[in-house]
Amino acid sequence: MAQQQNVKRISENVWEVSTDFKEGMNVPARIIASEKLFREMDEAVIDQVTNVATLPGIVKYAYCMPDGHFGYGFPIGGVAAMDPAAGGVISPGGIGFDINCGMRLVRTNLTLDEVKPKIRELIEALYRRVPSGVGSSGALKVSRRQFRDLVEEGAGWCVRKGYGWPDDLELTESRGHMEGADASKISDRSVERGFNQVGTLGSGNHYLEVQVVRPENVVDPEGAARFGLDTPNQIVVMFHCGSRGFGHQVATDYLRLFLNVMASKYGIWIRDRELACAPFDSPEGQAYFAAMKCGLNMSFANRQIILHHVREAFSEVFAKSPEKLEMEMVYDVSHNTAKLETHQVDGRDRELLVHRKGATRAFAPGMPELPARYRELGQPVIIGGSMETGSYLLVGVRNGSETFFSTAHGSGRAMSRTKARKMWKGRDLQRDLESRGIYVRTGSYRGLAEEAGGAYKDIDDVVDATRRAGLSRPIVRLVPIGNVKG
Amino acid sequence: MLPQDGGSRPKSRHSERRLKGTMPYTFLDDIATADVAFEATGGNLEELFKEASEATLATMIEEPDSVKPRTERWIELENPELDLLLFDLLQELIFYKDAEQLLLRVIQIEVHGGGCGFSLRALARGEKLDPDRHQQCADVKAVTLHDFIVEKTLRGWRSLVILDV
């Protein structure tokens, strides 16, 4: 491929594009991938990650993770740290429209033998309680005014109202609450789009999955035990969703605002309008940061309400309380964010705004902000795979500093949705999956076909590339037995 | 004044679709990996905007024809840029999908403008999403501006749109 000829292999899993590749690049770009994953990556990744390298104030490198693919503005899998003290910018295109799209993993004390006979009933109960699909709404009744409180408070709002356990907050990234979220910076339109969608899954690649911890898939038994995953064939629940229409509107509002001021007020020129940005230390940049934090909080709250309904569904099907079923969270992690973090660059600590779009923060063992119970182990990282192939729980590692402690977020799509629809039929796929022991419920058969396992990269390859590159290490591989596909 | 139309064309693209089996919008295979890309065309701007709206609806549900005209909304928008006027129209349809669970089809539309900006007035009709009658596809999150194009061609107008889903 033409663009790949301009890329130099730095080490087994690191590929670099130097600053002379494109006019205006402030730093080189680096793609983390095995040779196989790199060769399979779409060319747009190189174009997009080098566009990111042109943004003002970017530090070290513009990165793309091993699951990277075509995005808009940033590639999916993009990581970029900006130095506010050096004119660094904040860009909605570096976070994604689905602010705080992320993963939550919950354990149970049930085993495969107990759940398998009831999987159909369980998935149907989950499907009823967790609205999914186009414009899904109605899981939680809140007024517009309450919604404004919720987006300032995050998951804590839900727990305070009885939708969750206090421990849930400790086991959520940033305790499910971003300080500085300011509802005066969000539009009425964003509230209109989102206030009725708390506790809903959405669609596309969003899902809610019942998975099993097979003994042969436990990579680090001691680590798995620390996460409470110590029973052979233990059942866990994983779900993937974000801030719904609210977050999408916040991103759209500020994309438009930044386009209006970027060149005229700040003299910033960009190569793709989706990279619209403003200096972090500007009124517009600060307003977006405060509004984006509302998006982060909405998403933490969204996953908190979904968790509450997941617990109710299990309780109904197994006729035991969620406490008796020991339905404790393992962790909740975001993969579409920008956060102010302290990182060492050239031997000194600097406060940087780290954009992660389709990339997961993976703090190393011992770092502050990790829950006390996991501090020695490292930050839990949840990488969701396709509904056919499985997912992973990993942890951050010490030499992850190279990528500002960031790693992959999923399998990464390898095929467009339209192409996938031509290759698979939803109903056939559903039957095929059921014959393989995976019961799938969906409101969209076309959407199901688009999410076929064959449309994704090999998740084992992605996880292995993150391990070899020193970004994260796997603890356990989780395989699905039931799936609500949004 | 609007830029001049790019030549004559059939009266109705829908009738052309029915007669010839062609589509005035096409979903594109190889542009966006995880998102949905489409190309829409029209003999004039009004047709282009209607077809892009239909393509957005067809991204959300399988059969736009299954949407019955039970309620209506008037949409009035202004923008200094023509392409951003289309962007705003598609965003409006996405807004109604989330805020009121409304699926809307643009029935009538007028686009005005020229040197100092553009405006549109559109009548959209539709109904609330009914999972029993509307085969759902993808919940569109946003219109992206990545490679977003509205351009004049020899035969009329063309747009390229990538929707985040």
Interface residues (C-beta under 8 A of the other chain):
Chain A: D42 A44 H69 F70 G71 Y72 G73 I76 G96 F97 D98 G133 V134 G135 S136 S137 R189 E192 R193 G194 Q197 G202 S203 G204 N205 R244 G245 H248 Q249 A251 T252 L255 L259 D272 R273 E274 A276 R413 A414 M415 S416 R417 T418 K419 K422 G443 S444 Y445 R446 G447 E450 G486
Chain B: F27 L28 D29 D30 I31 A32 T33 A34 D35 V36 A37 M60 I61 E62 Q91 I94 F95 K97 D98 A99 Q101 L129 P131 H134 Q135 Q136 C137 A138 D139 K141 A142 V143 T144 L145 H146 D147 F148 I162 D164 V165
